[in-house]
Amino acid sequence: MSGLVVLKALLVAAVLFAFLATVGTLDYRVTETAVEVLILGCVARRIRLVDIEEVHRRGALLHESWSGPRFWNSVTLRRKSGLLRNFVISPDEPDRFVENLREVLRRAGG
């Protein structure tokens, strides 16, 4: 029985370590067609620019969270469709990210 407890503890520790190791590697990229969330350099989530209704620094009660450990840097992307329309990210420089994304949306006609 104690071997099973040790195995469970190791499994929980491994999952916790994996979570902490990857949450620090979240990055965000604005392309000509989408906002991408990258984990360890690979695209994990993509929001098309044509689906973005609004971009702001305020929070949202119900949201899909792709924010890192610096939650005070949060940026909310309000989508036009989907079950959870608010998409929260936390880029390193949130004000610059919002300005850049708004400019890209203006150029794209969205």
Secondary structure in CASP SS format (residue, H / E / C, confidence):
PFRMAT SS
TARGET T0000
AUTHOR 0000-0000-0000
METHOD secondary structure of the structure
MODEL  1
M C 1.00
S H 1.00
G H 1.00
L H 1.00
V H 1.00
V H 1.00
L H 1.00
K H 1.00
A H 1.00
L H 1.00
L H 1.00
V H 1.00
A H 1.00
A H 1.00
V H 1.00
L H 1.00
F H 1.00
A H 1.00
F H 1.00
L H 1.00
A H 1.00
T H 1.00
V H 1.00
G C 1.00
T C 1.00
L E 1.00
D E 1.00
Y E 1.00
R E 1.00
V E 1.00
T C 1.00
E C 1.00
T C 1.00
A E 1.00
V E 1.00
E E 1.00
V E 1.00
L E 1.00
I E 1.00
L C 1.00
G C 1.00
C E 1.00
V E 1.00
A E 1.00
R E 1.00
R E 1.00
I E 1.00
R E 1.00
L H 1.00
V H 1.00
D H 1.00
I E 1.00
E E 1.00
E E 1.00
V E 1.00
H E 1.00
R C 1.00
R C 1.00
G C 1.00
A C 1.00
L C 1.00
L C 1.00
H C 1.00
E E 1.00
S E 1.00
W E 1.00
S C 1.00
G C 1.00
P C 1.00
R C 1.00
F H 1.00
W H 1.00
N H 1.00
S C 1.00
V E 1.00
T E 1.00
L E 1.00
R E 1.00
R E 1.00
K C 1.00
S C 1.00
G C 1.00
L C 1.00
L C 1.00
R C 1.00
N E 1.00
F E 1.00
V E 1.00
I E 1.00
S C 1.00
P C 1.00
D C 1.00
E C 1.00
P H 1.00
D H 1.00
R H 1.00
F H 1.00
V H 1.00
E H 1.00
N H 1.00
L H 1.00
R H 1.00
E H 1.00
V H 1.00
L H 1.00
R H 1.00
R H 1.00
A H 1.00
G C 1.00
G C 1.00
END
